[in-house]
Amino acid sequence: MRTDLHRTSCYRKELDVHLSRSCAPGRYDREHEERGLDSSIGYVRWTERRNMLAFVVLPSDGRISVDDLITAQLPVERAAEPYERLLGGTSRLGPVLTCPPVPEEPCRVASVAPQGTRTSGSRPTIGVIGAGGFSQRVLIPGLRESGFDLARVASTNGLAATRAVERFGFPQIATPDELLKSEDLDAVAVATRDGSHTELAIRALERGNAAFVEKPPARCRDALNWLREAVSGRVLRGGRNQRFARDRETNPTPSTRARTTRGALPNVGRNPPAKGLDG
């Protein structure tokens, strides 16, 4: 809608013009719209995503009816027709495009045929697939402290792999395929994106290696079953949170209260001293 405001008139009268933004906070924000990173509800109650979710719930609950707004339903193959009518000035608002249901396909994970095993040395050797932030902050230091010989690192990001070599002394950078075909590894750690966890863990197990796979080990029940079948007497371990929390010995599912009530907080930055912060 045009406002037809003249800058000179507004300037002379010292007028403030406020225009509403479509949707809500988060609009035109790539982190919000493309990556799905929502603002904390304690700071921004109604973001673009929460506004849309709230409205979608209303028709589904029957509290809002949109039937009277729909003027026509057309298959998606005829999607150009409403636009042609709109340009021709004969279209009414409210056409809905319908799509045929998409059949669900079973989850598939690529696999390879079992291959020969390798010989191990005095210290267990391990190859790490994935050199991202978590891997370099938590996983690789933990493996080294546990006595593993860090043999190879593989990553789709060459810079990340190079940093891992500089920090931890990996003697070799390899591609995931090259690492999985290595004959001198005792174990393989998988810390890649979620969608590749199952395939890489299965390939490592079928090579005869022990495997550690970060969570989630699989993204569907079928893939999890295939991973179980690939174990076949070999060692498979998965990452998870709170594995070594001290409350687990007495309480397998520690509550939020158990995690936060650890006694009084130290008097550091909590309350100022009697004479003030500079006293």
C-alpha positions as CSV (number, residue, x, y, z in Angstrom):
1,M,0.0,0.0,0.0
2,R,1.4,3.4,-1.0
3,T,1.8,6.1,1.6
4,D,2.6,9.0,-0.7
5,L,4.5,10.8,2.1
6,H,6.6,13.8,1.2
7,R,9.9,14.1,3.0
8,T,9.9,17.9,3.2
9,S,6.5,18.0,4.9
10,C,7.5,15.3,7.4
11,Y,10.8,17.0,8.0
12,R,9.4,20.4,8.7
13,K,6.7,19.0,11.1
14,E,9.3,16.6,12.7
15,L,7.0,13.6,12.1
16,D,8.1,10.1,13.0
17,V,6.8,7.4,10.6
18,H,6.8,3.8,11.8
19,L,6.0,1.0,9.3
20,S,5.2,-2.5,10.4
21,R,7.3,-5.4,9.1
22,S,5.7,-8.4,7.6
23,C,5.7,-11.6,9.8
24,A,7.8,-10.9,12.9
25,P,11.3,-10.7,14.1
26,G,13.4,-13.1,12.1
27,R,12.2,-12.0,8.7
28,Y,15.0,-11.4,6.2
29,D,17.4,-13.1,8.7
30,R,19.2,-15.9,6.9
31,E,20.2,-17.6,10.2
32,H,16.5,-17.7,11.1
33,E,14.8,-18.4,7.8
34,E,17.3,-20.7,6.2
35,R,19.1,-22.4,9.1
36,G,16.1,-22.5,11.5
37,L,17.9,-20.8,14.4
38,D,15.1,-19.3,16.5
39,S,15.5,-16.6,19.1
40,S,15.2,-17.4,22.7
41,I,11.5,-17.3,23.8
42,G,12.5,-15.4,26.9
43,Y,13.7,-12.5,24.7
44,V,11.5,-12.7,21.6
45,R,8.1,-14.3,22.3
46,W,6.7,-14.1,18.8
47,T,9.2,-14.7,16.0
48,E,8.4,-15.4,12.4
49,R,8.5,-19.2,13.0
50,R,6.4,-19.1,16.1
51,N,3.8,-16.8,14.5
52,M,3.4,-19.3,11.6
53,L,3.3,-22.3,13.9
54,A,0.6,-20.7,16.0
55,F,-1.6,-19.9,13.0
56,V,-1.1,-23.4,11.5
57,V,-2.4,-24.9,14.8
58,L,-5.6,-22.8,14.7
59,P,-7.1,-24.3,11.5
60,S,-6.0,-27.8,12.5
61,D,-7.9,-27.3,15.8
62,G,-11.0,-26.0,14.0
63,R,-10.8,-22.5,15.6
64,I,-10.2,-20.8,12.3
65,S,-11.9,-21.8,9.0
66,V,-10.2,-20.9,5.7
67,D,-12.7,-22.8,3.5
68,D,-14.4,-19.6,2.4
69,L,-11.1,-18.1,1.2
70,I,-10.4,-20.9,-1.3
71,T,-11.8,-20.1,-4.7
72,A,-10.3,-23.1,-6.7
73,Q,-8.1,-26.1,-6.2
74,L,-5.7,-27.0,-9.0
75,P,-3.1,-29.8,-9.4
76,V,0.4,-28.5,-9.2
77,E,0.9,-29.4,-12.9
78,R,-1.5,-26.5,-13.7
79,A,0.3,-24.0,-11.5
80,A,0.8,-21.5,-14.3
81,E,-2.9,-21.0,-14.8
82,P,-3.7,-18.8,-11.7
83,Y,-0.8,-16.5,-12.6
84,E,-2.0,-16.1,-16.2
85,R,-5.4,-15.2,-15.0
86,L,-4.0,-12.8,-12.4
87,L,-2.0,-11.0,-15.1
88,G,-5.1,-11.0,-17.4
89,G,-7.2,-9.3,-14.7
90,T,-9.7,-12.2,-14.5
91,S,-8.4,-14.1,-11.5
92,R,-9.8,-14.1,-8.0
93,L,-7.6,-14.6,-5.0
94,G,-7.6,-17.9,-3.3
95,P,-6.5,-20.7,-5.7
96,V,-4.8,-23.6,-3.9
97,L,-2.3,-25.9,-5.6
98,T,-2.5,-29.6,-4.6
99,C,0.2,-32.2,-4.9
100,P,-0.2,-35.9,-5.0
101,P,1.0,-37.8,-1.9
102,V,4.6,-38.9,-2.1
103,P,5.1,-42.6,-1.1
104,E,7.5,-43.1,1.7
105,E,10.7,-45.0,0.7
106,P,12.6,-47.2,3.2
107,C,15.8,-45.7,4.5
108,R,18.8,-47.0,2.5
109,V,22.4,-47.1,3.6
110,A,25.2,-47.9,1.2
111,S,27.3,-50.8,2.2
112,V,30.4,-52.7,1.0
113,A,31.4,-56.3,1.0
114,P,33.5,-57.5,4.0
115,Q,37.2,-57.3,3.5
116,G,40.3,-58.6,5.2
117,T,41.4,-57.5,8.7
118,R,44.7,-55.8,9.6
119,T,47.3,-56.5,12.2
120,S,47.5,-54.3,15.3
121,G,50.6,-53.0,17.1
122,S,51.4,-52.6,20.7
123,R,49.2,-49.5,21.0
124,P,45.8,-49.5,19.4
125,T,45.8,-47.4,16.3
126,I,42.8,-45.3,15.3
127,G,41.6,-43.3,12.3
128,V,39.3,-40.3,12.8
129,I,36.7,-39.3,10.2
130,G,35.5,-35.8,10.9
131,A,37.7,-33.0,12.1
132,G,35.1,-30.4,13.1
133,G,34.9,-28.3,16.3
134,F,33.5,-31.0,18.5
135,S,36.0,-33.6,17.2
136,Q,39.0,-31.4,17.9
137,R,37.7,-30.1,21.3
138,V,36.5,-33.3,22.8
139,L,36.8,-36.5,20.8
140,I,40.4,-36.5,19.5
141,P,41.9,-35.3,22.9
142,G,40.0,-38.0,24.6
143,L,41.2,-40.7,22.3
144,R,44.8,-39.5,22.7
145,E,44.5,-39.5,26.5
146,S,43.0,-43.0,26.4
147,G,46.2,-44.3,24.8
148,F,45.2,-44.5,21.2
149,D,47.8,-44.0,18.5
150,L,46.4,-41.3,16.2
151,A,47.1,-42.7,12.8
152,R,45.0,-40.8,10.2
153,V,42.4,-38.1,10.0
154,A,39.9,-37.6,7.2
155,S,37.7,-34.6,6.6
156,T,35.8,-33.0,3.8
157,N,37.3,-29.7,4.9
158,G,41.0,-29.7,4.1
159,L,41.7,-26.8,6.5
160,A,40.1,-28.6,9.4
161,A,42.1,-31.7,8.7
162,T,45.3,-29.6,8.5
163,R,44.6,-28.0,11.8
164,A,44.0,-31.4,13.4
165,V,47.4,-32.5,12.1
166,E,49.1,-29.4,13.5
167,R,47.4,-29.8,16.9
168,F,47.5,-33.5,17.5
169,G,50.3,-34.8,15.3
170,F,48.4,-37.1,12.9
171,P,51.0,-38.4,10.5
172,Q,48.7,-38.6,7.5
173,I,45.6,-36.9,6.1
174,A,43.3,-39.2,4.0
175,T,40.0,-39.2,2.4
176,P,37.2,-41.2,4.2
177,D,37.5,-44.0,1.6
178,E,41.3,-44.2,1.9
179,L,41.0,-44.3,5.7
180,L,38.4,-47.1,5.7
181,K,40.6,-49.2,3.4
182,S,43.7,-48.9,5.6
183,E,45.1,-52.2,6.7
184,D,46.9,-51.0,9.9
185,L,44.0,-49.6,11.9
186,D,42.4,-51.2,15.0
187,A,39.6,-48.7,15.3
188,V,37.7,-46.0,13.4
189,A,36.0,-43.0,15.1
190,V,33.2,-41.4,13.1
191,A,32.3,-37.8,14.0
192,T,30.9,-36.5,10.7
193,R,27.4,-35.1,9.9
194,D,24.5,-37.1,11.1
195,G,23.4,-38.5,7.8
196,S,26.7,-40.3,7.2
197,H,27.2,-41.9,10.6
198,T,25.5,-45.3,9.8
199,E,27.2,-45.9,6.5
200,L,30.7,-45.1,7.7
201,A,30.3,-47.1,10.9
202,I,29.1,-50.1,8.9
203,R,32.0,-49.9,6.5
204,A,34.5,-49.8,9.4
205,L,32.9,-52.8,11.1
206,E,32.9,-54.8,7.9
207,R,36.6,-54.1,7.5
208,G,37.1,-55.8,10.9
209,N,37.7,-52.6,12.8
210,A,36.2,-51.6,16.1
211,A,34.1,-48.5,15.6
212,F,33.1,-45.4,17.6
213,V,30.2,-43.4,16.2
214,E,28.9,-40.1,17.5
215,K,25.3,-39.7,18.2
216,P,22.9,-40.3,16.5
217,P,24.2,-43.7,15.2
218,A,21.3,-43.9,12.8
219,R,18.5,-41.7,11.5
220,C,15.8,-44.4,11.1
221,R,14.9,-47.8,12.6
222,D,16.0,-49.7,9.4
223,A,19.4,-48.1,9.5
224,L,19.8,-49.0,13.2
225,N,19.0,-52.6,12.5
226,W,21.6,-52.8,9.7
227,L,24.1,-51.3,12.0
228,R,23.3,-54.0,14.6
229,E,23.7,-56.7,12.0
230,A,27.1,-55.3,11.0
231,V,28.4,-55.6,14.5
232,S,28.5,-59.4,14.4
233,G,30.9,-59.8,17.4
234,R,32.9,-56.7,16.7
235,V,33.1,-53.7,19.0
236,L,30.8,-50.8,18.5
237,R,30.5,-47.8,20.8
238,G,28.3,-44.7,20.5
239,G,28.6,-41.3,21.9
240,R,26.0,-39.9,24.3
241,N,25.7,-37.2,26.9
242,Q,26.0,-37.6,30.7
243,R,27.6,-41.0,30.4
244,F,29.9,-40.5,33.3
245,A,27.7,-38.2,35.4
246,R,28.1,-39.1,39.1
247,D,24.4,-39.1,39.6
248,R,23.9,-42.0,37.2
249,E,25.1,-44.6,39.8
250,T,22.1,-43.8,42.0
251,N,19.8,-42.2,39.6
252,P,19.9,-43.4,35.9
253,T,17.8,-40.4,34.8
254,P,19.1,-37.4,36.8
255,S,16.6,-34.5,37.1
256,T,17.4,-30.9,36.3
257,R,17.4,-30.3,40.1
258,A,20.2,-32.9,40.5
259,R,22.3,-31.2,37.8
260,T,22.0,-27.7,39.1
261,T,21.9,-28.0,42.9
262,R,25.6,-28.5,43.8
263,G,25.7,-26.3,46.8
264,A,26.2,-22.6,47.3
265,L,27.9,-20.7,44.5
266,P,31.3,-19.1,45.3
267,N,31.1,-15.4,46.1
268,V,32.7,-14.3,42.8
269,G,30.8,-11.7,40.8
270,R,27.6,-12.7,42.5
271,N,27.2,-10.0,45.2
272,P,29.4,-6.9,45.5
273,P,31.5,-6.6,48.8
274,A,30.2,-4.3,51.5
275,K,32.5,-1.5,50.4
276,G,31.7,-1.8,46.7
277,L,33.5,-3.5,43.8
278,D,36.6,-1.3,44.2
279,G,36.8,-1.7,48.0
